[in-house]
Amino acid sequence: MNQRIKNDINTRHRFLDEAGDTSFYGRYGMPIIGSKEGASLCFMLGMVKVKSDLNILRDQIHYLEEQVINDSYFKNVPSVQKKASHPEGFYFHATDDPPEIRKVFFDFIKSIDVSFEAVVGRKLPSLFIKKHNKNGTEFYADLLSHLIKNKLHAGGDLILNIAERGNTTKNSNLQLALNKATDRYLKKNNSGSVNTKINFNVQTPRKEPILCVTDYLCWAVQRVFERGEPRYYEYILDKISLVVDIYDSTKYHESKNFYTDKNPLTPLNKLSPPSY
């Protein structure tokens, strides 16, 4: 049972999840980005801001979960039954869910008061070697730092509820991301201090159902970059405030790598495997 969180005007929450993977190389150091081995062309981190009562939203998601697992239409769907048989129960996950369930949850997302932003890191081997020391956890930390660096000015407490992801979400790596974010914030603002206190709360979607909303929004954006398929993204574009293709240096001029409803993603944002 999730602990009920009391609303506090001095405490803010965000909910973070990822899409894709941080793999660049397979066995014997062979490149696998975009190969048949399944390594994604990019890795991304997304963040959801909830503009309504958190506990009411959690209850709504749990109610929807119950509707799905008790619906006879889904009773023989393997992915549903597998998750429903877990001691902590079913949860929504865009990659595993069949199209009918995706439609249910996307419709739900359209009905709630949330906003989403994401940082996308295209996989560039030269950058991975030079900037991230061929280390997937450093790749993750760099993206996270870009996602949170502009959240350090508001003051008060900010709790980042982050989907658990092995070594990348260990305390040391999250602190590395916060240190990078702080450095970037101070350099940009010529300020001697950070007013916001960041707290990390590593969770699973079974224990924090709001992470399922982030998962679906990440998945919708990822489909554009991986497959050139914008239909899910376009369906929920009103919930997506910003997507930054952070390593696309060709569009740094005038921040054209920043995508909003005024400059939306299109099939042209589909990535190709990098040249080694």
Secondary structure as the mmCIF struct_conf table of DSSP 4:
data_model
#
loop_
_struct_conf.conf_type_id
_struct_conf.id
_struct_conf.beg_label_comp_id
_struct_conf.beg_label_asym_id
_struct_conf.beg_label_seq_id
_struct_conf.end_label_comp_id
_struct_conf.end_label_asym_id
_struct_conf.end_label_seq_id
HELX_LH_PP_P HELX_LH_PP_P1 ASN A 2 ASN A 7
TURN_TY1_P TURN_TY1_P1 ILE A 9 ASN A 10
STRN STRN1 THR A 11 GLY A 20
STRN STRN2 TYR A 25 TYR A 25
HELX_RH_3T_P HELX_RH_3T_P1 ARG A 27 GLY A 29
STRN STRN3 PRO A 31 PRO A 31
STRN STRN4 ILE A 33 ILE A 33
TURN_TY1_P TURN_TY1_P2 GLY A 34 GLY A 34
BEND BEND1 SER A 35 SER A 35
TURN_TY1_P TURN_TY1_P3 LYS A 36 GLU A 37
STRN STRN5 ALA A 39 ALA A 39
BEND BEND2 LEU A 41 LEU A 41
STRN STRN6 CYS A 42 VAL A 50
BEND BEND3 SER A 52 SER A 52
HELX_RH_AL_P HELX_RH_AL_P1 LEU A 54 ILE A 69
TURN_TY1_P TURN_TY1_P4 ASN A 70 ASN A 70
HELX_RH_3T_P HELX_RH_3T_P2 SER A 72 PHE A 74
TURN_TY1_P TURN_TY1_P5 LYS A 75 ASN A 76
HELX_RH_AL_P HELX_RH_AL_P2 PRO A 78 ALA A 84
TURN_TY1_P TURN_TY1_P6 SER A 85 SER A 85
BEND BEND4 HIS A 86 HIS A 86
TURN_TY1_P TURN_TY1_P7 PRO A 87 GLU A 88
TURN_TY1_P TURN_TY1_P8 ALA A 94 ASP A 96
BEND BEND5 ASP A 97 ASP A 97
HELX_RH_AL_P HELX_RH_AL_P3 PRO A 99 SER A 111
BEND BEND6 ILE A 112 ILE A 112
STRN STRN7 VAL A 114 ARG A 122
HELX_RH_AL_P HELX_RH_AL_P4 PRO A 125 HIS A 132
TURN_TY1_P TURN_TY1_P9 ASN A 133 LYS A 134
HELX_RH_AL_P HELX_RH_AL_P5 GLY A 136 ILE A 148
HELX_RH_3T_P HELX_RH_3T_P3 LYS A 149 LYS A 151
BEND BEND7 LEU A 152 ALA A 154
STRN STRN8 GLY A 156 ALA A 163
HELX_RH_3T_P HELX_RH_3T_P4 GLY A 166 THR A 169
BEND BEND8 LYS A 170 LYS A 170
HELX_RH_AL_P HELX_RH_AL_P6 ASN A 171 ASN A 189
TURN_TY1_P TURN_TY1_P10 ASN A 190 ASN A 190
BEND BEND9 GLY A 192 GLY A 192
STRN STRN9 THR A 196 GLN A 203
TURN_TY1_P TURN_TY1_P11 PRO A 205 LYS A 207
TURN_TY1_P TURN_TY1_P12 PRO A 209 ILE A 210
HELX_RH_AL_P HELX_RH_AL_P7 LEU A 211 ARG A 227
HELX_RH_AL_P HELX_RH_AL_P8 ARG A 231 TYR A 235
TURN_TY1_P TURN_TY1_P13 ILE A 236 ILE A 236
HELX_RH_3T_P HELX_RH_3T_P5 LEU A 237 LYS A 239
STRN STRN10 ILE A 240 ASP A 245
TURN_TY1_P TURN_TY1_P14 ILE A 246 TYR A 247
HELX_RH_3T_P HELX_RH_3T_P6 SER A 249 LYS A 251
TURN_TY1_P TURN_TY1_P15 TYR A 252 TYR A 252
HELX_RH_3T_P HELX_RH_3T_P7 HIS A 253 SER A 255
TURN_TY1_P TURN_TY1_P16 LYS A 256 ASN A 257
STRN STRN11 PHE A 258 TYR A 259
BEND BEND10 ASP A 261 ASN A 263
HELX_RH_3T_P HELX_RH_3T_P8 PRO A 267 ASN A 269
HELX_LH_PP_P HELX_LH_PP_P2 PRO A 273 SER A 275
#
